[in-house]
Amino acid sequence: MSATPVTPAPRRDAAAPHAVAGEWHRSRPPWGDGFEALLRQDPELGGLLLGEAERQADGLQLIAAENFTSPAVLAALGSPLANKYAEGYPGARHHGGCELVDLTERIATDRAKALFGAEHANVQPHSGSAAVLAAYVALLRPGDTVLAMGLPHGGHLTHGSPANFSGRWFDFVGYGVRRDTGLIDYDDVRALAREHRPKAVVCGSISYSRHPDYAAFRDIADELGAYLIADAAHPIGLIAGGAAPSPVPYADVVCATTHKVLRGPRGGLILCNAELAGRVDRAVFPFTQGGAQMHTVAAKAVAFGEAATPAFTAYAHQVVANARALAAALAAEGLTVTTGGTDTHMMTVDVSRLALDAATARGRLAAAGITLDTCGLPYGVGPTAHGLRLGTAAVTTQGMGEAEMVRIVRLMATALREGVTEQGLRGVRSEVRELVSSFPVYPA
Ligand SMILES: Cc1ncc(COP(=O)(O)O)c(C=O)c1O
């Protein structure tokens, strides 16, 4: 099964680094008046929403899958498009009054196609998981064998977890990373493919910090006549900004999220060639979803528009430069960085050399105002996790650069080593506050 080659999106010149966040960085967030009304009507809930806005602004957000969206994206999410029912696709809806949302969805799909150089885009999946589900539905039958990254090595729940539809409906075989390098062993992937003859090969991960070799995956899939599905949920924003290679010319179907580095609303996206377009569209609606969420589709269109600007290209490259600086500084502090560094926005680190488990480490960092995830590490021993996963998408949106990454690591190291004492923690907490207050996301 060979993919129809498509023209890659034209590369744009990177803008000056100070422009990474774009103009919106200096505009006011859309809550204000709307929140006043919400607070009056429902103080309990309004208070929670305001509290969450404050929490996000008051600490360092290092969760690799999170980012800060622009006020324009938030405005689209909070628009009257949230009121509209729109089952079906533009020009073929089951509901009346869809003229304007049809135009909205056409803009979103056209922008996604242009941004990623894809022949077809479906912008309706409600989430990354919904996009993967639709890809499986489009290409597979229940019971088919699928080769994907094993969950202990960084596969997502949708890559064969027994707790997920994928593990229940398909027969998953997991490939992994090498013990010595932490890198995908393509000879092993090929050997597993020859042994199990999967109907589809999936590449993509929740924690792999290096670029997948899409050409190698394509070659392995072609040898068996298998489909290649790229789950690019994590790197899709870097791909949009020209800071990571694109799977579009190689994969039959590319699934993605729109809310990570891409900086759009929470949601999913599917890209494919023209030949598979009908199967993918029918797999999304009516097979796995009902009405499209048009406010989210509009917000995706806004985000795709933003991602096509030179400011976003600069942002995506700065995200990677920041991640490399962060990884190098963490290694200098004695933490083991999986694969020895990163090519992307994220990395995983082993905290066991500090005689800490992951939950204790996350707790100390949280107390200091630094938010990140714990994670399992490939070849981790025993039931206790020792991995932390962190990324630079959000702090880069705030306008931070390599110097701030070094400062963040110094704060993390202090919190991890001295976080046991109240006084030590208080010192780090106030320095975190000082740092983030110099880089406000949504200035008042
Ligand atoms: C590789 C991968 N696939 C799929 C998903 C699912 O995305 P969602 O949480 O939007 O369902 C994620 C989420 O982080 C992911 O990392």
The ligand as an ORCA input file, in Angstrom:
! r2SCAN-3c Opt
* xyz 0 1
  C       0.101     10.109     20.679
  C      -1.256     10.526     21.159
  N      -2.338     10.043     20.549
  C      -3.572     10.363     20.923
  C      -3.785     11.241     21.977
  C      -5.195     11.513     22.406
  O      -5.591     12.824     22.408
  P      -6.881     13.266     23.259
  O      -6.450     13.369     24.680
  O      -7.276     14.581     22.645
  O      -7.915     12.224     23.054
  C      -2.695     11.773     22.637
  C      -2.884     12.699     23.780
  O      -2.015     13.156     24.418
  C      -1.386     11.405     22.233
  O      -0.302     11.880     22.846
*
